[in-house]
Amino acid sequence: MATNVRELALDCLLMVEKKECAYKEALNMQLVKNQFLSKQDRAFLTKLVNGSVEYKLRLEYVINQYSNTPINKCKPLIRVLLKMSAYQILFLDKVPDSAACNEAVKLAKKRGFSRLSGFVNGVLRNLARNKDEIKYPDKGSSNYLSVYYSTPEWIVDLIVKQYGYELAKDIIINSLDESRLYAYINCQKTSIKDAISSLNEEGVNALSVKLEKQYIASEVETAFSKKYTDKLAHRYEERAIVLEEVDYLTRYESFKKGLFTVQDLSSMLVGFLAEAIINEELSDNLREINVLDMCSAPGSKALYIALSNSDKVNLISRDLTEFKTDLIKENVDRLEVNNIKVEVLDATKLVEDDIDSKDIVVLDAPCSGLGVIKRKKDIKYNIEPKQLDELAAIQKAMLNNAAKYVKLDGYLIYSTCTINKDENTNQINEFLKSNSNYELLYERQSLQTKENSLSDGFYIAVLKRR
């Protein structure tokens, strides 16, 4: 009996609707459970789940125009079924509207809602007939951006306030684009050429990456930032790859052998800058260089630093829970790294023994994640305004601890995957006011825009203790 892909998607989305797990977890469980599915069916399943989550607000807005019962008053299964089917009608041109309607009715009956199958049929056929007549809020308003691009209005207002309407619109539109999968190679095991060749042989379309300087240039001009812009661009060419036509990463021998590890382009800046500092700014040191990564899971940044400087670096990689440190250990083992010590520790708690002991401290702080909506499609629905202040307070505590760990003439690298200025530039500006012994050497805020669609929204600052 053929597997009903729409029913698999329905089950995923129902778990998300009931808040039993995150959408990505639900989707991954379904994909692993149904590995026999054809590549086409897996792609359709992924598309249905991703799209229904990504466009949740717009789908609910549209359904409410064609339903006498508000979407939030419907049974969870019917609510999910309507949104998943409306997504097919509005966004999937290759799926006939009649198929979306008929399959939804069949699923309603199969799952014990025969008495509501007529309601489902009526709403969806009404939408299909009138989809070109949908009335949206007035263009030019925050409400329009919120509904049409399915982003909570408070997030729209925040981005508009910080970046202006046009740039905010660009950021929000591009948060709906498909994310690309990037990785860096394990320089201890392979070269960029050999890694690409190995992946291509396994059916993955792997390509090298070339970045224009404008995408990595610091927004503050210093001798440090001038010195390293060209070198950073060259590092991307030597170490970064983009992966296309990927199935399960764990199926590939090149992944199992630790030839590469996944990380977004913007996040790679942390490792590349740390590597440059170790090899050039701290090159006179005859002893081991002590590096601390305070919020490390899953370990991509720490791993790169350790791999690229294996003969010089003693690195401690920490995170809050054993679950997170286990993720680090898995990657340490897979890449066969032997100069990382993994520890469970709360970064908001000061470790007295670490004071004035580290050459480099990396703090990739917990944040709102507003720069990775493209990659984590449900994050925009799961965060609330009050959490931004809570996160900023946590970041401040961690940053103050990090500053105490850095020795004289050492370096502090602070990063987040958000575009909220209060967690980024404003956080660092406040820190510098209270810590006059630190100097800002490099700062960059990457935004997800049409011009910079390669990268996540990401912030990084490099500071030196004087």
N, C-alpha and C positions, 0 to 999 in steps of 0.2 A: 504493500500500500504506500503510495507516494506521500511524502511528508508535506503537510500544509505549512508553508513558510510564514504565511500571515498569522497562523495560530501561534507559531513560535514567537513571532514579534509581539503578538498580543500578550503572551505570558510574560515576556520581558517587561513590557510597558506596564503591566498590571502590578508587578513587583515594585516598580518605580513609583507608580501612583499610590500604592499603599505604604510607601517609604520603607520597604523591607530591605532595600539595598540601592546603591547608586546605579545609574543606568549602564555605566561601563562594566560594572561587575556583573549585572544581570545579562548583558549581551555576551560577555566573555564566557560566562557559564553555559549559555545556550550554544555558543559556537563550539565549545569544547565537547559538550554533550552530543552534538550533532556533526561530528567531523566528517561523516560520510556525505554530507551535502555537497552538491556541485559548487564550483567556484561562483557560478551565476546565482545560485540560490543563496549562498553565503553573502554575496554582495547585496542582494535584494533584502535579505534579513537585516543587514547592517544599515542599509539605506532607510528602511522603514523605522527602525528604532531611533537612529540618529535624528532623522528628520522630524519625527513626531515629538521628540524631546526638544530639539532645537527651536521649533516653531510653535511651541505649546501655547503661548499667549495669543498669537495670531489665529491659530486654529480654534481656540475657545471663543475668541471674538467673532469669528465668522460663523461658527456653528450656532451661536446665540442669536444670530440674525435669521436663522432658518428653523429654529426649534422653539416650540411653545414652552418647553421645559428648559430652564437655564442649565447649562452644562454642569455646573457644580451641584445641581440637585439630582443628577442622574446616578444610577448605580455605578460603582467603580468600573466594572467590566464594560458597561455600555458607554461610559464616558471615554474610556480608552479606545474602544472600538470605533466610536465616532471620530475621534481625533486622528487615529491611524488611517482611517478611510478618507477623511477630509484631506489629509496630507497627500494621499495618492491622487485625488481629484485635482488639487490645486498645484501640485509640484511635479508629479511624475507623468510627463507627456506620453511615455510609452505604455502606460497602463490605461486601458479604456475606462471611462467613467462607469460604464455598465458593469465591468468586472469588479471594480472597487465596491460598487453598491451590492452586487449579487453575492460576493464573497463575504461581505459584512453581515448580510442577512443570514447566510448559511452558518456563520460562526455564532451569531446570536442564538439561533435555534439549537446548535450543537452544544452550547454551553448552558442550556437550561433557561433561556430567555425568549422562548417562542412568542410569548404574549407581547414582547416589546420589539419583535422583528419588524412589524409594520411601522412602528415609530422610527426605527433605524432606517428602514427603506425610504420612508417619506422625507426625513431630514436630508439624507444624502442625495436623493434624486432631485430634491428642491435646490440643493446647493449646486449640483451638477448642471442643472438647467440655467441657473442664474449666476454662475461664478464670475461672469464678466460685469455684473452689476453690483458687486459688493461695495458697500459704502464704508470707507475708512475715515478716521479723523482727518482734520484739515492738515494738508502738507505744511511744513514749516513749524509745526508744533512739536513739543516733547512727546505729547500723547501719540502723535503719528509715528514717530520713531519707535516708541515703546510698543505699539500694537503691530505695525507693519514688519518691524525687524525683531519682534518678540524679545524685548528686553525690559525688565521691570523699570517702571518710570523713575523710581528714585535713582537707579543707576544711570539712566539717561540724563537726568538733571545734574548728577554729580559730574559726569563727563563733559556736558555742555558748559557747566560753570567753570571747569578747570581748563578746557581746551577750546571753547567757542563752538557754536552750532555746527558749522560746516565740517570742521575737523572731527567733532564728535560723531557726526553722521557717517563720515568715512570710516572711523574706528568701529562703529557699531555694525555697519554693513559688512565690513571685512571679518568681523567676528563670526559671521555665518559661513564663511568660505571653508572648503575642505582643508584640513591641516595636512602638512607634508611630514614625512617621517625622515628624520636626520639621525646621523650617528657619527661618532669619531672612531678611528681605527686604533687598535692596540699596537702602538709603535714598537713594543718589545717583541711582537710576534709576526708583524707583517708590514708591508708598505701600502700606500694608497692604491698603487697599480695592482698589486697581488690581491688585495682585499676585494677590489672591484671585480677582478677576474674570477675569484672564488664564488662570489655572490652571483655573478652572471651565469656561471656554470650550474648553479642551483635554481635558476629560473627567476632570480630577482634582478630587476633592472636597477643597477647601482651606478650612480654617476658622481663624479667629483663636483666640488662646489667652488665657485668663484664669486667672491663678494666685492662690490665696489666699496671704496674707502668710506663713502658717506654713510654706510650702514653700520660702521664700527667706530667712527671718529668720535672723540670725546666732545662734550658740549662745553667743557671748560678747557681753555687752551693753556697748557703748561709745558714745560720742557719734557716732562715725563710723557704726556699724551702725544706730543709731536714725535718723540723718539720711537713710539711703538705702533703707531697707526699702520704704517707700511708692513711692519713685521707681523702684525696680527692678521692682516689680509693674506699674507703669504702662508701663515699657519693654517688658515682655513683650507687653502689649496692643498696643503700637505696632509691634512688630518681628517677633514670633514667629507662626508658622503651623504647623498640623498638616496633613499630606498623607495622604489616603486614596484607595484605588482607583488606586494608582500602578502604571504598567507600567515601562518603562525611562525613567529620568530623562533620559537623553541624547536621547530622542525628542521631548521637549517644547521648543517654541520659547522659552518663558519661562525654561527652564533654560539653553538655549544662549545666550540674550541676557544672562544673568547677573542676572536679576531676583531670584534667591534662591540661597542655598547651604544645604546640609543640616548640621544640628548639633542635638544633643540639648538639651532645655530646661536641664538642670543645667549643661552646659558653657557655655551662653550667659551664665551669671553672670560668667565671666571677662571677656568683652568688655563687658558692661553695666557692671561695676564699674570697669574701666579707663576707659571712656567718662566715667563720673561723676567719676572722679579728675581726668581731663584738663580737663573742662569747669568743674569747681567748685574742686577742691583746688589745681589748678595754673593756674587761670584768670588769675592776675596775671602769668604769664610772657609777655613780649612776643616771645620768641624761639621757635624750633621746639622742640617737646617730643620728646625722644629715647626711643624705646621699643624694647626688645629682646625678641623671643620666641625662647627658646633651643631648644625642641624642638617645632617648629612644624607639621610635616606632619599633615594635608593643608592646613593654613593657615587653618582656619575662624576661630580666635580672632584671629589677626593681621589677617585680612581685615576682620573686623567693626570692630576698633579703627581700622584705616586708613580704612575707608569713613565711619565716623561722625565722624571728625575729620580729614578730608582736607586742610584748610587749616592745620592746626597740627602734624601729626605727621610725624616722620621715623622710619620703622619698619624694623628689620632682622629678617628672618625666617630662622632657621637650623634645620638638621637634619643628621643624621649622614652620610647618603649622597646621591648624586646621584639615586637612584631616588626618595627622599623629597622632595628639593627640586624635582624635576620635577613632582611632584604639586602642590606649592605654586604653581609657575609656571603650571601649567595653570589653576588657579583664579584666580590673579592676572590672567591674560589674559582669562579668561571674564568676570570681573566688571569688567574694565577699571580696575584699580587702578593708580595711578601713583606712589604714595608708599611702596612696599615694595621693599626690596633683599633678594634671596634669596642665602643663602650656605651652603655645605657646611662644617660644623664639628662637632667632637665636644664636647658640652657639659661633659664631665668635664675638659677641658683649659682651663686659665685663659688668657684673652686679656688680656695686660698693658695693651694700648691701651684696653681697655674699662673699666678700673678707675675708679670714681667718675665715670662719664660718662652714666649713664642715669637718666632721670626715672622710668621704670617698667620693671621687668623681669618678664616672664611666664615661669614655668617650669611647664609641663604635663609633669610628669616621667614617664619610662617606669615602668610599674608592673605589678602582677600581673593587673590587669583584672578583679578579682573583682566589680566593680560593673556590668560590662557582659555578664554571662553570657547575659542575655536576648537580647542583640544579637549576641554571638559565641559560639554554642552549643558550640563545641568547646574553648573556652579552658580550661574546668575540667579537661579531660583532658590538656591539653598542658603544664600548669605543675606543677612539683614543689616540695615543701616547701623544699628547699635554695635554690631560686631566690628565695624571699622575702628571705632574708638578703643575697643578692647584689644584689637590686634596691634594698634599703634602703641598702646601701653606695654604690651608684651615685647614688641620690637625694641622699644626704648630700653627696657630692662636688659634685654639680651645684648644690645649694642653697648651699653655701659659696662657690662661684664666683659665683652669682647675687648673693649678698649684697655681694660686693666690687664688682660693677658698678654698684650703686645709689648715686647721689650723695646727699649730705646732704639730708634732707627728701624724698627720693624713696620709691618704693613697690615692694614685691616681692609678686607674686601667685603663689602656689604652688598647684598643683592636681594631682589624680590621678583616674583612673576606677576606684578600688578602694575596698573597705570595710574593708580590713585596717588596723587602727589603727597598727601599726608603720610603715606607709608614710605615715600621715596625722597624726593628733593627736600620736602619740608622736614622730614625726619632727620636727614643728614645736616641740614642747615641748623636745626635746633641743637643737634649734637655738637657741631663745631662751635657754637656760641658758648657751650659749657665745657668744651675741651680745647682750649687754645693751643695745646701741645700737639694737636693733629692738624695736618695740612691736606687739603683735597687735591689729588693729583689727576684723577680721571673720573668722569661722570657721564653716564649715557642713559637716556630713557628711550627705549625702542617702543614704537607703537605699531599696532596692527592696522595698517592703512593700505590703500591700493598701491602706493609707492613702495611700501616696505612689507609687502604681503608674504615674503619669505619667512619672516620671523614672528615669534610670539611677542606679546607686550612684556617687556623685561627692563628692569632697572639695575644698574651696577655703579658702585662708587668705590674708588681705591683711595685710601687715606694712609698717610705716613705719620708715625709718631716721631716728634722731634725732641 
